[in-house]
Amino acid sequence: MTVNAQEFRNAMARLGAAVNIITSDGEAGKVGFTASAVCSVTDTPATLLICINRNSSSREALLANGVVCVNVLSAGQRPVSDIFAGATGVKGAARFEAAEWQTLATGAPALVGAIASIDCRISEVIEKGTHSIIFGEVQAIHLGEGHDSLIYWSRDYHEIQMRKAG
């Protein structure tokens, strides 16, 4: 049985995921994009993976820089997600003007106010179909204050409220 691409995309739309801005900086320039295809791989050594479309305008610079920062967004950061997703027409390094940034170990931009910023060196890239799977070994982590989370599910943004203790 062959599954067609649209049927697969419809099924994946039912898989909720955190909204992240993936950033990189280095000799190839500052780039970033919005992604939900991010997951942990192992905690020893701490490694995660990111999927990026091979046609993404950020891909070449990100790979050439060799570093990425996964910025997990809070509910209030949806406008920044839209900018980095290309929904507003803002392109390239101008996208970074929409928020405040800091750096951790690698020099990749870490979003101030993110729930978490996970700073990585690219350790491996696997090409599969239309995407590159980037493995990043974690170099530093910054945990933000507890905030409501932003997820992408059923082709739209949703907020997940943090439970209050007590």
N, C-alpha and C positions, 0 to 999 in steps of 0.2 A: 504494500500500500504506500502510495506517495502522498505526502502532505504538501499542499500548495503554500506558497509564501504568505498569502493573505490569511489563510486559516491559522498558520503559525503565529502571525502578528496578532490576530484576534485573541488567541490563547494567552500570549505573553502580556497583553493588555490587562489581563486578570491577575497578573502577578505584581502585587504592589512592591514598590522599592523606594528607598531613600533617594532624595534629590541631592545631587552633588555637583559642585563646580570643580572641574579638574583643571589645574593650572601648571604652568611650567615657565621657567625663565633660564636664560643662558645665552651662549653665543648665537644661537639661532633665533633669539628674540622671545618676547613675552607672549604667551598664548593661553587660551582657556576655552573651555566648552562645558555645557551642562550634560550630565550623564546620570543614568540610573543603573547602568550595567556595571556595577562595582560589587565585589564580594571578598570576604576573607578567604585565604587559602590555607594558611597554617600560622601558628603562633611561635614556632621555633624553626627557622628564624621568622619573625613576624613579617608576613607577606600577604599582599592583597593583589587582586587583579582588576583591570579596567578594560572594557571593550570600547574600541573606537572604530568608526567606519573608515575604511581605507581612503574614501573620498573627502574626509574631513579636512578643512583648511588648516586645522591645528596639528594634524598628525605628524607631518615631516619635522616641524620645529620641535615638537614634544620629544620625538625619538632622537633627534640630533642633540637636544639639551641633556637627555639622559636622566632627567629628574621630573617628578610630578608631586603635586600636593592634592590630596582628595579632601575637599572641604564639604562637610556634611551640613546641609542647610537647615536653619530653623524656619518655622512657619512664616515669620516676618520677612524672610529674604526671597520671597517669590519674585519680586521685581528684578532682582539681580539674576535669578535663574533665567527669566525671560530674555534678558540681555545676552547672557552667555549661550542661550539656545538659538540665538539669531532671530528671535521673534520681533525685535524692535528695529532692526536695520543697522544697529551699531556693530562695527566690525573691528577686528584686530585688537591692538593694544588699547584702543579707545574704550573698550568694554571695562577696563580696570578702573576707569574714572567714576564708575557707579557705586563704588564701595571703598572701605578702608582696608588696607592690607598690611601685613607684617611678614617676616620671614622666619623660618625655623632653621634646620640644619643645612638643607640643600640650596637655599636661595629661591626656591619656588614660592610664589605668592600664597600666603595663608590668609584666609578671609577672617577679618576681625568680626566677632559675633557669631561665627559658625558654631554649631554644636560640638564639632570636632574637626580638627585639621590634622591629616595624617600625611606626613612628609616622607617621600620615598625616592630611592635610586632605582632606576629601571634595571632589572637583572636579566630579563628574558622577554622576547616578543615572539609570539606564534601567530602565523597568518592562517586564518580559517574563513573561507568563503569571502564575504564582503567586509570582514572586520579583522582588525589586529587585536590580539589579546596581549595586554601588557602586564607583566608581573613586576610589582614594585616591592623591594625590601624596605621596610619601614626604618627610617633614620631618627624620626622624632614625632611626637604626638603632642598636640595642644588640645585639652578638653575645655570647651567653653562652659559657661554657666548653663544650668538646666533650663531648657526652652522647649516649647512645643515644636514638634518635628514637621517637616514638609515631606510628603511622599507623593509619588506619581502612581496612579492606579486608574484603570478604565479610561485612559487617554486624557486625564485631567489631574490637576493638583488637589491634594487633600491635606488637611491639618490633623495631626495626631496630638491630642493634649496629654501632657505629662501629668500623671497622677500625683496628687499632693499627699505626702505622708501624714498619717494620723487619722 
